[in-house]
Amino acid sequence: SAAEVVEHGVTGLAVPPDAGALAAALVELLLDVDRRSVMGRAAADRAVERFGSARLVTGHAVLYRRLLES
């Protein structure tokens, strides 16, 4: 889910399903290059940490081990 990736103000901006709120968030990010860069890096790091291939391989290995043990 989006909540697994987007932490408001850290890895992105979570806004309600409202065009005005979305537009305001976009303008906020367009005007603040540094904040946008910091959040972009944090989001990329979180995506690799939670959904990267290393995590996937480890998760599958744990699953296979459990299945073999049962």
C-alpha positions as CSV (number, residue, x, y, z in Angstrom):
1,S,0.0,0.0,0.0
2,A,1.0,3.6,-0.4
3,A,1.3,3.9,3.4
4,E,4.2,1.4,3.4
5,V,6.2,3.8,1.2
6,V,5.0,7.3,1.8
7,E,5.6,8.7,5.3
8,H,4.2,12.2,5.2
9,G,7.0,14.8,5.2
10,V,9.7,12.1,5.1
11,T,9.4,10.1,1.9
12,G,6.7,12.2,0.3
13,L,3.5,14.1,1.0
14,A,0.3,12.3,1.7
15,V,-2.8,14.3,0.7
16,P,-6.5,13.6,0.9
17,P,-8.3,12.7,-2.4
18,D,-8.9,16.3,-3.2
19,A,-7.6,18.2,-6.3
20,G,-6.9,21.3,-4.3
21,A,-4.8,19.5,-1.7
22,L,-2.9,17.7,-4.4
23,A,-2.2,20.9,-6.3
24,A,-1.0,22.6,-3.0
25,A,1.4,19.7,-2.3
26,L,2.8,19.8,-5.8
27,V,3.4,23.6,-5.6
28,E,5.0,23.1,-2.2
29,L,7.4,20.6,-3.7
30,L,8.0,22.5,-6.9
31,L,9.1,25.5,-4.8
32,D,11.4,23.6,-2.4
33,V,14.2,21.8,-4.4
34,D,16.1,20.8,-1.3
35,R,13.0,19.2,0.4
36,R,12.1,17.5,-2.8
37,S,15.6,16.0,-3.1
38,V,15.7,14.8,0.5
39,M,12.3,13.2,0.3
40,G,13.2,11.6,-3.0
41,R,16.4,10.0,-1.6
42,A,14.5,8.8,1.5
43,A,11.8,7.3,-0.7
44,A,14.3,5.5,-2.9
45,D,16.1,4.2,0.2
46,R,12.9,2.9,1.7
47,A,11.8,1.3,-1.6
48,V,15.1,-0.6,-1.8
49,E,15.0,-1.5,1.9
50,R,11.4,-2.8,1.9
51,F,10.9,-4.0,-1.7
52,G,14.4,-4.6,-3.2
53,S,15.7,-7.8,-4.6
54,A,17.8,-8.6,-1.4
55,R,14.7,-8.4,0.7
56,L,12.7,-10.5,-1.7
57,V,15.4,-13.2,-1.8
58,T,15.7,-13.3,1.9
59,G,11.9,-13.5,2.3
60,H,11.6,-16.4,-0.1
61,A,14.5,-18.2,1.6
62,V,12.7,-17.9,4.9
63,L,9.5,-19.1,3.4
64,Y,11.1,-22.1,1.7
65,R,12.9,-23.0,4.9
66,R,9.6,-23.0,6.9
67,L,7.9,-25.1,4.3
68,L,10.7,-27.6,4.3
69,E,10.7,-27.8,8.1
70,S,6.9,-28.5,8.2
